[in-house]
Amino acid sequence: MTTYLLLFSLLLYNSNDDVKQVVKEFHQLTTEETELDFINRYFDSQNPSIMAYVTTISMKQAEHSLNPFRKLQLFEINRDRLNLLIEENSTNIHLRYVRLISQENTPFFLGYNDSIEEDKKILNNILAVEDETDYLDYFIIANTSL
């Protein structure tokens, strides 16, 4: 029994470290090539937090398409993926964070702004407490309107 608890703790610890690395890499992406590399590297992850960052960068890929229909298609597919992830993991702070970034940086005419206040409220609550996601506080403050 103790062995299982130790193994579970190690997996949880490593998973948290992986997410921290993904957050760091996410904020260092500067080109289409680095974004595509990021997507390819983490695409198969089953971790909802990592999936949040991959989906957000996949949505951002719409900026690089010249075809307006493809732009809209990329945006809508990944917007829907992100919203579904949030429905399935409503308390995941990473999902709320990247959705807020996306909504605040999406052109108004696309109508992707209906969850801004909800996400801000949740993120403000997280900023107010000390917990294992405190490493994310800096990024939340630096990259959103909070």
N, C-alpha and C positions, 0 to 999 in steps of 0.2 A: 504494500500500500504506500509506504514512504517513497519507494522508487517511482511510483506513478505520480505522486505529488511533485517530486523533484523534477521529473521529466516535463510535466505540465508547466511548472514554474519557469523552466528553461525555455520552453517553447513560447510562452507568453512574453518573457523578457526579450528573446530574440525577435519576436514579432514586433514589439514596441520599438526596438532599435531599428528594424527595417523600415518602419513607418517614419521614424525621425530622418533616416537617410533619404527616403523618397521625398519628404517635405523639403529638405535641403536642396536636393537635385531639382525639384519642381521650380524652386525660386531662382535657380541658376540658368534656366533654359532661356536662350537668347535668339536661336535661329530655328528655322524649319527643320534642319537636319538634326539638331540636338533634341528637338521635340519628338521627331519620329523615332530616334534612338530610344528615348525615354518610353514612348508608347510600346515599342517592340520589346524592350527589356522587362516591362512590368505587366504586359497585356494579359498574361495567363494567371495573374494573382487572384486568389479567392478572398483576399482580405478586403473588406468593404472600404477601409480607409485608403488603401493603395488604389483600389478601383476608382475611388473618387478623383484622385489626381490624374489617372490615366484618362478617364472619361472627360475631365475638364480640358486636358491638352488635346484630346481628340476633337472636342467641340471647337477649340481654338484653331484647328487645322482649316476650318472654313475660311479663315482670313487668307489662306494661301491659294485658294482655288480661284481661277479666273471665270469659271462658269457660275453664273448667279444661281442656277437651279441646284448645282452641286453644293454651293455654299450653304444654301438653305437646308438641303438634305442632311449634310454633315452636322449642321447646328441642331436641327430637330431630332435626329436620331440620338445624338449624345445628350441633349437636354432631357429627352424622355428617359434615357438610361440613368442619368443622374437623379432625376426625380423618383424613379422607381427604387433606386438604391436608398434614397431617403425614406421612402414609404416603408421599406423593409428594415431600416436601421435608423429610426427617427431620432435617437439620442446620440448618434455618432457625430462628434464635433468636427471631424475632418470633412464630412459630407456637407455640413452646414456652412463651414468656412469656404470651401471651394464654390458652393452654390452662390454664396453672397458675392464672392469675387466675380463670378461669371455674370450675375445679374447686374452688378454695378458697372460692369465694363461692356455690356451688350447694348447695342443701339436701341433706343427706346421704341422705335417702330416695330421691333420684333416681339414686343410684348412680354419679354421675359423679366418681369419685375414684380410679380405678385406675391413673392415670399420674402421680400427684403426685410420687412418689419419683423416677421416671425423669426427669421434667421438672426437678425440683430439682437432680438430679445434673448434667444438661446445663447448666443455668443457672449453677450454682456453678462449673463448669469455665470458662464464658465470663467470669464475673466475675473469675476469677483471672488472665486474660491481657489485655494491652493490644491492642486491635484496632479496626477501623472501627466496631464496634457499642458502643463505650464510652459514647456518648451515652445508651444504653438502660440502663446500669448503675444510674443513679439511680432510674429508674422500677421496675426489678426489685426493688431493695431497699425502696423506698417502698410498693410495692403487693402484695408477696407475703410469705410467711412466711420468706423468706431473710434 
